[in-house]
Amino acid sequence: MAEEGTPLLRLSGIAKSYGPVQANRGIDLTVRPNSIHAILGENGAGKSTLMKMIYGVEAPDAGTIAWRGAPVSPASPADARKLGIGMVFQHFSLFETLTVLENVALVVPGKLSDLASRITDLGREYGLDVNPNSLVHALSVGERQRVEILRCLMLDPALLILDEPTSVLPPQMVDRLFVTLRVLRDRGVSILFISHKLEEIRALCDDATILRDGTVTGRVDPREASARELATMMIGRAMPPPLPAEIGTPGAAMLELAGLDWAGPDPFAPSLSNLSLRVRAGEIVGIAGISGNGQSELAGLISGETALPRSRMGEILLGDAPVGHLGAAERRRRGLAFVPEERLGHGAVPELSLWQNAILTAHGRGLVRRGMVDRRRARDFAKECIADFDVRTPGDHAEAGALSGGNLQKFVVGREIMLEPKVLFVQQPTWGVDVGAAAAIRRRLIEMRNAGCAILVISEEIEELFEVSDRLYVLRSGKLSPPLVTSDTTYEEVGEWMIGAAEGTAHAV
Ligand SMILES: Nc1ncnc2c1ncn2[C@@H]1O[C@H](COP(=O)(O)OP(=O)(O)OP(=O)(O)O)[C@@H](O)[C@H]1O
């Protein structure tokens, strides 16, 4: 145990560069025992880099790390875990082809049968329920996160690092997670908590350190600072003004689901039953819901990554044309653009540069001609995206995998918006994006809607859906609620549909 007064962790003068990028410089950070300590900062401020050094993934170029008063230099995550440090990454580190239990067994020692019951028991205790026998590829992002957190807790850490743990959790789950985190703190676990959600930080954290451009720009008691003050310290200027509150005038139906049914091969994955919805030109339709209720399956069917048999092609329409049987490339040719939930490996190829990633979906815009890549045009396209969407990176030659999570998200969303699609389908548009950039992305969606684009957004952030959508549905257990007019409904009503308590009570349109 740390002696009274000895910090659990103390970093002094930590610096780290990646080529020309100084991700961290001269960082001092002290984590007290039994405390929840927030790290906040814009996308690319250096938060994840700092955490990776504590967890032994990266080595600092300069500075020292003291653990319970003694100098340490964890050279690997295994080293860090031995010290009692656990970390849940923003991008998951689970093997998709293995079950939850097998993934846990890779890191946590013990007999499989014991581990399975510990997963179930701990899951129940901390509100992190997950079936130990589910295959990870069938789990939603939110469920994968639960697995990651559970796996960490099973190692009984003294310090738990959570890199944006709430970015994909619905409000009810966030509340449950916070209960869990407070219990952990009171039982002697300190928590380093990275989040862009300032209200959450104010509600949960005891200390906060603010980073900007790789340096510490503030240390505050978050309970005493307003969200606006925190945002200003973070971005170095006042927040952008709120969105224009213009109501759209919808035109013709551009995307339609007409009684869509789906049962996938995985018995643990939810099936979809009789989904019908219509997205018209000039409107934004939102789909709320807790992940794992069919969101991934629906996204695959809408994007074309999962195709229906020819006999059922009419269950999905683009304009008047049945497209259910067509693949993603053909649907894109017909004017659909989409942003998948997973940006790494799905929205972008991490090993490719940004300009090469631009080609993946923008090749039809003159980036490839007569089968040859027009490198100059591809680079111009990527540069425009970087400038227009404020992607913080050394340039279009940077590898997608080297960008901070939020900056890659801005690039992927920007690339799809630049295609000027007739129909835009976005999953989690601002996942991991800082408050300023998230407001900018939402503003762009509304501008596109005003210009006549039909937009469908799946998001687990209710606040976000209320901000951008004209109408909302809730997806639960593979079924859609009736459409709700956003201006006539409340968070509570949507929350009730999310947890299944609202059947028959909504103001349907
Ligand atoms: N492996 C890497 N190679 C090159 N540059 C990197 C690498 N990892 C991080 N960087 C750069 O270091 C800077 C800090 O990135 P970091 O991921 O720490 O930011 P962050 O504050 O966690 O951002 P976000 O909120 O978007 O997750 C960024 O400019 C990023 O592009």
The ligand as a MOL file (V3000), in Angstrom:
LIG
                    3D

  0  0  0     0  0            999 V3000
M  V30 BEGIN CTAB
M  V30 COUNTS 31 33 0 0 0
M  V30 BEGIN ATOM
M  V30 1 N 2.5030 6.0520 -33.4920 0
M  V30 2 C 2.5130 7.3430 -33.8430 0
M  V30 3 N 3.2190 7.7830 -34.8990 0
M  V30 4 C 3.2320 9.0910 -35.2500 0
M  V30 5 N 2.5350 10.0590 -34.6070 0
M  V30 6 C 1.7940 9.6930 -33.5550 0
M  V30 7 C 1.7340 8.3200 -33.1100 0
M  V30 8 N 0.9200 8.2610 -32.0310 0
M  V30 9 C 0.4920 9.5310 -31.8010 0
M  V30 10 N 1.0140 10.3860 -32.7080 0
M  V30 11 C 0.7910 11.8390 -32.7630 0
M  V30 12 O 0.9880 12.3790 -31.4720 0
M  V30 13 C 0.0210 13.3930 -31.1950 0
M  V30 14 C -0.7270 13.0740 -29.9200 0
M  V30 15 O -1.5880 11.9640 -30.1620 0
M  V30 16 P -2.4810 11.2840 -29.0410 0
M  V30 17 O -3.0980 10.0450 -29.6330 0
M  V30 18 O -1.6790 11.1250 -27.8120 0
M  V30 19 O -3.6010 12.4090 -28.8200 0
M  V30 20 P -4.9260 12.3560 -27.9310 0
M  V30 21 O -4.8870 13.5600 -27.0570 0
M  V30 22 O -5.0460 11.0470 -27.2550 0
M  V30 23 O -6.0590 12.5510 -29.0360 0
M  V30 24 P -7.5860 11.9530 -29.1830 0
M  V30 25 O -8.4390 12.7380 -28.2560 0
M  V30 26 O -7.9390 12.2520 -30.6040 0
M  V30 27 O -7.5050 10.4910 -28.8830 0
M  V30 28 C -0.8740 13.4890 -32.4300 0
M  V30 29 O -0.4080 14.5550 -33.2230 0
M  V30 30 C -0.6530 12.1620 -33.1320 0
M  V30 31 O -0.8360 12.2920 -34.5240 0
M  V30 END ATOM
M  V30 BEGIN BOND
M  V30 1 1 1 2
M  V30 2 1 2 3
M  V30 3 2 2 7
M  V30 4 2 3 4
M  V30 5 1 4 5
M  V30 6 2 5 6
M  V30 7 1 6 7
M  V30 8 1 6 10
M  V30 9 1 7 8
M  V30 10 2 8 9
M  V30 11 1 9 10
M  V30 12 1 10 11
M  V30 13 1 11 12
M  V30 14 1 11 30
M  V30 15 1 12 13
M  V30 16 1 13 14
M  V30 17 1 13 28
M  V30 18 1 14 15
M  V30 19 1 15 16
M  V30 20 2 16 17
M  V30 21 1 16 18
M  V30 22 1 16 19
M  V30 23 1 19 20
M  V30 24 2 20 21
M  V30 25 1 20 22
M  V30 26 1 20 23
M  V30 27 1 23 24
M  V30 28 2 24 25
M  V30 29 1 24 26
M  V30 30 1 24 27
M  V30 31 1 28 29
M  V30 32 1 28 30
M  V30 33 1 30 31
M  V30 END BOND
M  V30 END CTAB
M  END
